[in-house]
């Protein structure tokens, strides 16, 4: 069938009307807008996922390597909070230790039997060089999973 024509019946074609051409153009634009919205949503979800994954890695590294252990309460108080959004765009992931003595132990330089002070700061410093690459990779994976898989679907 020639471009810009519509089949009326077998072997008979007519030129598309202006309204038909405009309708096809608008359908194409709607598909583009939907794909852009999918990318934005996947980026926000992916950003939260990536940050939480990195936070979990830092927290685990801190507990295994640096957290002073007496009763295990401090190591067991590690937390990650996800999903706080500001203005519908900014995503925040918070992590740390919630034990009552966590801040005191973190800031006090003592000779601990196991672990060290500044346990969270040191874990962040250890992991800092790999954070940007890990973030980009996790974000790209999430966008590919949620957007590329949806192309062609309504």
Order of alpha helices (4+ residues) and beta strands (2+ residues): beta-beta-alpha-alpha-beta-beta-alpha-alpha
